[in-house]
Amino acid sequence: MRTTYTRTIDTLPRIMRELSSYCREQRVGGPTEFVMTFAVEEVFTNMVKYNPSGPPEIGLAANIKDGRLVITLEDDQQHEFDPIAAPAPDLQKKIAERRPGGLGIYLVKAMVESVEYQRAGTINTITLSHSVDPDNV
């Protein structure tokens, strides 16, 4: 599966439908599908939110490799967007005392087995990888 999606939050339902359909076709298992669709939703949302004037589309590819579901999201940005470098939120503080932001990416890094970032020129690529579990389809 390889396609591009319009840079709007309104695109998320389509992405979730197509990614879920791909997961079912490839028998990746419900737990992996849940984790990876959550992660894609969070990363895509951040790409839209923090690069609103970027090119009109964000690329997404999904494939199965060596027993893993591998998803890459590519965004052309003038600035670096490295979710791996994002600091963890201070979960000891009360919600009202916390600085907004960061919790979603924190959860992605905690839930997905592998999160990698690469920048080539102006292209930010985030690669998410998680074991396939066909016994839990």
C-alpha positions as CSV (number, residue, x, y, z in Angstrom):
1,M,0.0,0.0,0.0
2,R,1.5,3.3,-1.1
3,T,-0.5,6.6,-1.5
4,T,-0.6,10.2,-0.7
5,Y,-3.2,12.0,1.4
6,T,-4.4,15.5,1.5
7,R,-2.8,17.6,4.3
8,T,-6.0,18.0,6.3
9,I,-7.4,16.5,9.5
10,D,-10.5,15.7,7.5
11,T,-8.5,13.0,5.7
12,L,-8.0,10.9,8.8
13,P,-11.2,8.8,8.5
14,R,-10.1,7.8,5.0
15,I,-6.6,6.9,6.2
16,M,-8.0,4.9,9.1
17,R,-10.4,2.9,6.8
18,E,-7.7,2.2,4.2
19,L,-5.1,1.2,6.8
20,S,-7.5,-1.0,8.7
21,S,-8.5,-2.7,5.5
22,Y,-4.9,-3.3,4.6
23,C,-4.2,-4.7,8.1
24,R,-7.2,-7.1,7.7
25,E,-6.1,-8.2,4.2
26,Q,-2.5,-8.8,5.4
27,R,-3.7,-10.5,8.6
28,V,-1.5,-8.4,10.9
29,G,-3.7,-9.0,14.0
30,G,-6.0,-6.8,15.9
31,P,-3.5,-5.6,18.6
32,T,-1.0,-4.6,15.9
33,E,-3.7,-2.9,13.8
34,F,-4.8,-0.9,16.9
35,V,-1.3,0.3,17.8
36,M,-0.4,1.2,14.3
37,T,-3.6,3.0,13.4
38,F,-3.2,5.0,16.6
39,A,0.4,5.9,15.8
40,V,-0.4,6.9,12.2
41,E,-3.3,9.1,13.3
42,E,-1.0,10.8,15.8
43,V,2.0,11.3,13.5
44,F,-0.2,12.5,10.6
45,T,-2.1,14.9,12.8
46,N,1.3,16.4,14.0
47,M,2.5,16.7,10.4
48,V,-0.7,18.6,9.5
49,K,-0.7,20.7,12.7
50,Y,3.0,21.7,12.6
51,N,3.4,22.2,8.9
52,P,0.0,23.6,7.8
53,S,1.4,25.6,4.8
54,G,3.5,22.6,3.5
55,P,2.8,20.9,0.2
56,P,-0.7,19.7,-0.3
57,E,0.0,16.0,0.4
58,I,1.7,13.7,2.9
59,G,2.9,10.3,1.7
60,L,2.1,7.0,3.4
61,A,3.3,3.5,2.7
62,A,2.6,0.3,4.5
63,N,4.1,-3.1,3.9
64,I,4.9,-6.4,5.6
65,K,8.5,-7.2,5.9
66,D,10.1,-10.0,7.9
67,G,7.0,-10.5,10.0
68,R,6.5,-6.8,10.8
69,L,4.1,-4.2,9.6
70,V,6.2,-1.2,8.5
71,I,4.6,2.1,7.9
72,T,6.4,5.2,6.6
73,L,5.0,8.7,6.5
74,E,6.8,11.3,4.4
75,D,6.4,15.1,4.7
76,D,8.1,17.9,2.8
77,Q,9.0,20.5,5.5
78,Q,11.4,23.3,5.7
79,H,12.0,22.5,9.3
80,E,12.9,19.2,11.0
81,F,10.1,17.2,12.6
82,D,11.7,14.5,14.7
83,P,9.2,12.9,17.1
84,I,12.0,10.7,18.6
85,A,13.7,13.8,20.0
86,A,10.5,15.1,21.6
87,P,10.8,15.3,25.4
88,A,8.5,13.1,27.4
89,P,5.7,15.0,29.2
90,D,6.0,15.4,32.9
91,L,3.3,12.9,34.0
92,Q,3.9,13.6,37.6
93,K,2.3,17.1,37.3
94,K,-1.4,17.7,37.4
95,I,-3.0,18.2,34.0
96,A,-3.6,21.9,34.6
97,E,0.1,22.3,35.4
98,R,1.5,20.6,32.3
99,R,2.6,22.3,29.1
100,P,0.3,21.3,26.3
101,G,1.5,18.9,23.7
102,G,3.8,15.8,23.6
103,L,1.5,13.2,25.1
104,G,0.5,11.6,21.8
105,I,4.1,11.2,20.5
106,Y,5.1,9.9,23.9
107,L,2.4,7.2,23.6
108,V,3.4,6.4,20.1
109,K,7.0,5.8,21.2
110,A,5.8,3.7,24.2
111,M,3.4,1.6,22.1
112,V,5.1,1.0,18.8
113,E,8.1,-1.4,18.8
114,S,10.2,0.8,16.6
115,V,10.0,4.4,15.7
116,E,12.7,5.8,13.4
117,Y,13.2,9.3,11.9
118,Q,15.2,10.3,8.9
119,R,15.6,13.6,7.1
120,A,16.9,13.9,3.5
121,G,16.9,17.4,2.1
122,T,13.5,18.8,3.1
123,I,11.8,15.4,3.4
124,N,11.0,14.2,7.0
125,T,10.4,10.4,7.0
126,I,9.0,8.7,10.1
127,T,9.0,4.9,10.0
128,L,6.9,2.9,12.4
129,S,7.4,-0.9,12.7
130,H,5.5,-3.4,14.8
131,S,5.4,-7.3,14.9
132,V,2.5,-8.9,13.0
133,D,0.4,-11.2,15.1
134,P,-1.8,-13.2,12.7
135,D,-3.1,-15.4,15.6
136,N,-5.0,-12.3,16.9
137,V,-6.9,-11.4,13.7
